[in-house]
């Protein structure tokens, strides 16, 4: 795998101000339908976002951690098939001195009668030591990678160091079963929001964060000079709403025959990043343009993201669409 890591990082050809670095966990989802047989899919929220961006034609590198085992091989192959460059040091083995490194992390996703997923995790998260990821004009992170120690603090230091030369997006994607101290986790999420230019969160995440406050009010409250210029709330079948400097934008969900919801929010995130990059609202030097984005700019990005999510829920597992699947070369 190490050779594939080094080769992959030379494959991208986009300028650094248009490329994306995704940092976070990778794992294998074991999806258990109600009354059916379990099946496995490569997953992990940041991985899904990286794969979605690769399939949408973005030059994307992924800094992660997984084991040199059969499931790890599946992850590496999945990333390569979607043109995602794997950062050096992302593959670890039991010979590194940590017995937990000998297996790739998993998430058991149990589906209810409405195809919604409840997760149980078997994972450890830590960043590779002394790693220098490739340059990028935009950095994305979120979910377990930003909350679970020992890796969370290392991710924060890395993103903070990159922020002067890159825009940042963040999706808390809270996994409450992994949170030992809810108050500390909420404080950490708020710190991450302040570090980001774009925050995307589900209405359930914001309800957990605020104790049940109105998600739109929360989105507006998160907007801040030097912090988030765009806060997007996804609401499942009710669509999405965004707060930005120009006001509030709401878009409906794109109708879909739902197979399961695994990876739906991640596909929305990759579609959102892609659309904002195409509009020149993310990337090196784009922070002021994002702050000045119009309601039409934001609406176009949300519609593209909603389409990406709808295509994902129509097939099993976290399987984000390609540009061809989306039906057009770029957002309208």
C-alpha positions in Angstrom: 0.0 0.0 0.0 2.8 2.4 0.7 3.8 2.5 -2.9 0.2 3.2 -3.9 0.2 6.1 -1.5 3.2 7.7 -3.0 2.0 7.2 -6.6 -1.4 8.5 -5.9 -0.2 11.8 -4.7 1.5 12.6 -8.0 -1.7 11.9 -10.0 -3.6 15.1 -9.4 -3.0 17.9 -11.8 -5.3 20.7 -10.4 -3.6 23.9 -9.1 -3.3 23.9 -5.3 -5.9 26.7 -5.0 -8.5 24.4 -6.6 -7.5 21.1 -4.8 -9.0 19.7 -1.7 -7.5 18.0 1.3 -9.9 15.9 3.4 -8.8 14.7 6.9 -10.6 12.1 8.9 -11.6 8.6 9.6 -12.1 5.7 7.2 -13.8 2.5 8.1 -16.1 -0.3 6.8 -19.8 0.0 7.2 -21.5 -3.2 8.1 -25.1 -2.5 7.0 -27.8 -4.6 8.6 -31.2 -4.2 7.0 -34.2 -4.9 9.2 -34.9 -8.6 8.8 -32.2 -9.0 6.1 -28.6 -10.1 5.7 -25.8 -7.7 6.6 -23.4 -6.5 3.9 -20.3 -4.4 4.0 -19.5 -1.1 2.3 -16.4 1.2 2.6 -17.4 4.3 4.6 -16.6 6.9 7.2 -17.9 10.4 6.8 -14.7 12.2 5.7 -13.9 9.3 3.4 -17.3 9.5 1.8 -16.8 13.2 1.2 -13.4 12.6 -0.4 -14.8 9.9 -2.6 -17.8 12.1 -3.6 -15.4 14.9 -4.5 -13.2 12.6 -6.5 -16.2 11.3 -8.5 -17.2 14.9 -9.2 -13.8 15.5 -10.8 -12.1 17.3 -8.0 -8.4 16.9 -7.3 -8.6 15.5 -3.7 -6.1 14.0 -1.2 -7.3 12.1 1.9 -5.3 11.9 5.1 -6.7 9.0 7.2 -5.8 5.9 9.2 -6.6 2.3 8.4 -5.0 -1.1 8.8 -3.0 -3.2 6.4 -5.6 -5.9 6.4 -8.3 -7.2 4.0 -10.8 -4.4 4.9 -8.0 -1.9 4.6 -7.3 -3.2 1.1 -10.9 -2.6 0.2 -10.6 1.0 1.5 -7.5 1.6 -0.6 -9.1 0.2 -3.7 -12.2 2.2 -3.2 -10.3 5.4 -2.9 -8.2 4.6 -6.0 -11.3 3.8 -8.0 -12.6 7.3 -7.3 -9.3 9.1 -8.1 -8.7 10.0 -4.4 -5.0 10.4 -3.5 -4.1 8.6 -0.3 -1.7 10.7 1.9 1.5 8.9 3.0 1.3 7.4 6.5 -2.4 6.6 6.3 -1.9 2.8 6.4 -0.7 1.3 9.7 0.0 -2.2 10.8 0.2 -4.1 14.1 4.0 -4.0 13.7 3.8 -0.3 14.5 3.5 -1.3 18.2 -0.2 -0.7 18.7 -2.3 -3.8 18.6 -5.4 -1.8 17.8 -3.7 -0.8 14.5 -3.9 -4.4 13.4 -7.5 -4.1 12.3 -9.5 -1.6 10.2 -12.3 0.2 12.0 -15.9 -0.8 11.4 -19.3 0.8 11.9 -22.4 -1.5 12.3 -25.3 0.4 10.7 -28.6 -1.1 11.7 -31.5 0.0 9.5 -35.0 0.7 10.9 -38.3 0.3 9.0 -37.8 3.7 7.3 -34.2 2.8 6.2 -32.7 5.1 8.8 -29.4 4.0 10.3 -28.2 3.6 13.9 -24.5 3.1 14.3 -22.3 1.1 16.6 -18.5 1.7 16.2 -15.3 -0.4 16.7 -12.6 2.1 16.0 -9.5 4.0 17.1 -8.6 7.4 15.7 -5.1 8.9 15.5 -3.3 10.9 12.8 -0.1 9.5 11.4 2.9 11.0 13.2 5.0 13.7 11.5 3.0 13.7 8.3 2.9 16.6 5.9 -0.2 16.4 3.6 -0.1 17.9 0.1 -1.0 21.5 -0.4 -4.6 22.4 -1.0 -6.8 25.4 -1.4 -9.6 23.9 0.6 -9.6 21.6 3.7 -12.6 19.6 4.8 -13.0 17.6 8.1 -15.6 16.6 10.6 -17.4 13.8 12.4 -15.4 11.3 14.6 -12.0 12.7 13.5 -12.8 16.0 15.2 -14.1 14.6 18.5 -12.3 11.4 19.3 -8.9 11.6 20.9 -6.0 11.1 20.5 -6.5 12.2 16.9 -8.9 15.1 17.3 -6.4 17.6 18.7 -3.9 16.7 16.0 -6.6 17.3 13.3 -7.4 20.7 14.9 -3.7 21.7 14.8 -3.3 20.6 11.2 -6.4 22.5 10.0 -5.6 25.6 12.0 -2.1 25.7 10.4 -3.6 25.4 6.9 -6.4 27.9 7.4 -4.4 31.1 6.5 -3.9 29.7 3.0 -7.1 27.7 2.5 -10.8 27.8 3.1 -12.2 25.2 5.6 -15.5 23.3 5.8 -16.7 21.3 8.7 -19.5 18.8 9.3 -19.9 17.8 13.0 -21.9 14.6 12.0 -22.2 13.8 15.7 -22.0 10.1 16.8 -23.5 10.4 20.3 -22.6 6.8 21.1 -18.9 7.8 21.0 -19.3 10.9 23.2 -18.3 10.3 26.9 -18.6 13.9 27.9 -21.4 15.7 26.1 -20.5 19.2 27.5 -16.9 18.9 26.4 -18.0 17.6 23.0 -20.3 20.6 22.5 -17.6 23.0 23.4 -15.2 21.3 20.9 -17.9 21.5 18.2 -18.4 25.2 18.8 -14.6 25.7 18.5 -14.6 23.8 15.2 -17.4 25.9 13.9 -15.5 29.1 14.7 -12.5 27.7 12.7 -14.6 26.9 9.6 -15.8 29.0 6.7 -18.6 26.6 5.8 -20.5 24.5 8.4 -22.9 21.8 7.3 -24.9 20.1 10.0 -28.1 18.1 10.2 -31.1 19.4 12.1 -30.5 16.4 14.5 -26.9 17.5 15.1 -28.0 21.1 15.9 -30.7 19.8 18.2 -28.1 17.8 20.1 -25.8 20.7 20.2 -28.3 23.3 21.5 -30.7 21.1 23.4 -33.5 21.5 20.9 -33.3 25.1 19.7 -34.6 26.1 16.3 -32.0 25.0 13.8 -32.4 28.1 11.6 -31.8 30.3 14.6 -28.8 28.3 15.5 -27.4 28.6 11.9 -27.8 32.4 12.0 -26.1 32.5 15.4 -23.1 30.6 14.1 -22.4 33.2 11.4 -19.4 35.3 12.5 -16.8 37.6 11.0 -13.6 35.6 10.7 -15.7 32.4 11.2 -18.4 30.7 9.3 -19.8 32.7 6.3 -22.2 29.9 5.3 -24.1 27.6 7.7 -26.2 24.9 6.0 -28.8 22.7 7.8 -29.9 19.5 6.2 -33.4 18.3 7.2 -33.8 14.9 5.4 -37.0 14.8 3.4 -37.7 18.5 4.3 -34.7 19.7 2.2 -32.1 22.1 3.4 -31.8 25.7 4.6 -28.8 27.9 4.7 -27.8 31.1 6.5 -25.3 33.5 4.9 -24.5 37.2 4.9 -27.2 37.8 2.3 -29.9 36.1 4.3 -31.7 32.8 4.4 -32.1 30.3 1.6 -34.2 27.2 1.6 -34.4 24.4 -1.0 -36.6 21.3 -1.1 -35.3 17.7 -1.1 -35.0 16.1 -4.5 -37.5 13.2 -4.7 -35.9 9.8 -4.5 -36.9 6.2 -3.9 -34.9 5.7 -0.6 -33.0 2.4 -0.3 -31.1 3.6 2.8 -29.8 6.9 4.2 -26.2 5.8 4.7 -23.8 8.5 3.4 -26.6 10.9 2.4 -25.3 13.8 4.4 -21.7 13.2 3.2 -22.9 13.2 -0.5 -24.6 16.5 0.3 -21.4 17.8 1.7 -19.3 16.8 -1.3 -21.8 18.3 -3.7 -21.8 21.5 -1.7 -18.0 21.8 -1.7 -17.9 21.1 -5.4 -20.5 23.7 -6.3 -18.9 26.4 -4.1 -15.5 25.6 -5.7 -17.0 25.9 -9.2 -18.5 29.3 -8.2 -15.1 30.6 -6.9 -16.5 30.8 -3.4 -14.0 28.3 -1.9 -10.3 27.8 -2.3 -7.2 29.9 -1.7 -8.1 33.6 -1.7 -11.9 33.0 -1.8 -12.8 33.8 1.8 -14.0 37.4 1.0 -16.0 36.1 -2.0 -17.8 33.6 0.1 -18.7 36.2 2.7 -20.2 38.3 -0.1 -22.1 35.4 -1.8 -25.6 36.2 -3.1 -28.7 34.2 -2.2 -28.7 32.9 -5.8 -25.1 31.7 -5.4 -26.0 29.8 -2.3 -29.3 28.4 -3.7 -27.5 27.0 -6.8 -25.0 25.3 -4.5 -27.7 23.8 -2.3 -29.6 22.5 -5.2 -26.5 20.7 -6.6 -25.8 19.3 -3.1 -29.4 18.1 -2.7 -29.3 16.3 -6.0 -26.1 14.5 -4.9 -27.7 13.4 -1.7 -30.9 12.2 -3.5 -28.9 10.0 -5.9 -27.0 8.5 -3.0 -30.1 7.4 -0.9 -31.5 5.7 -4.0 -28.8 3.0 -3.8 -27.4 0.9 -0.9 -24.5 2.1 1.2 -22.5 5.3 1.0 -22.2 5.4 -2.8 -22.0 9.1 -3.9 -22.7 10.0 -7.5 -20.3 10.9 -10.3 -20.6 14.0 -12.5 -22.2 11.7 -15.1 -24.7 10.5 -12.6 -25.6 14.0 -11.8 -26.7 14.5 -15.4 -24.7 17.7 -16.2 -21.1 18.9 -16.1 -21.6 21.6 -13.5 -24.3 23.3 -11.3 -26.7 25.3 -13.3 
